[in-house]
Amino acid sequence: MPNRSGTNGNLARRDLLRTATLAAAGGLLCDQSAKAEDAPTDGVKRQALHPDGAPAADIGYSPAILAEGKKILMISGQGPKDHNADIETQIRQALDKIGLLLKAAGGSYANVVMVRHYWLHLQRDLPIFRKIRREYFVEPCPASTGIGVSELATSDLQLEIEVVAIL
């Protein structure tokens, strides 16, 4: 048995910290009909957690997700290309940019374990995001947090979406 107080102990603590970080709570609705090309890469495991006493605030998302893999990909907040487009188009453009970054890292939306989305008009735009996200995210759904803010990086930006993926 490995000695937990030495190098192997440090690795075990790092693994625990990584797992705890990735199991943060939140919520996203997602598509249960993932395509084969959207499946996580070999060696990546994702498990949704739905314990009694920690219910989801909305249907179809994971209050937490336990993930295991070799690499962590953290994608900075992404906004739309066209800041003057309607909000549905802006959401799709931001999610499409995230898809390109996931692909560049060798992953897909199936590797996403955490999503944070920031909104100037949370109450107005969140229902639209909930509808659109079903087209992008797959089971088990990533954890998610939606945040209303008073301003974003540039004055014409209305939303930013960031993700964490395990590859």
Helices and strands as residue ranges (DSSP letters): H 7-22, G 36-38, E 45-49, E 64-68, E 72-78, H 87-104, G 109-111, E 112-119, H 122-133, E 143-148, E 159-166
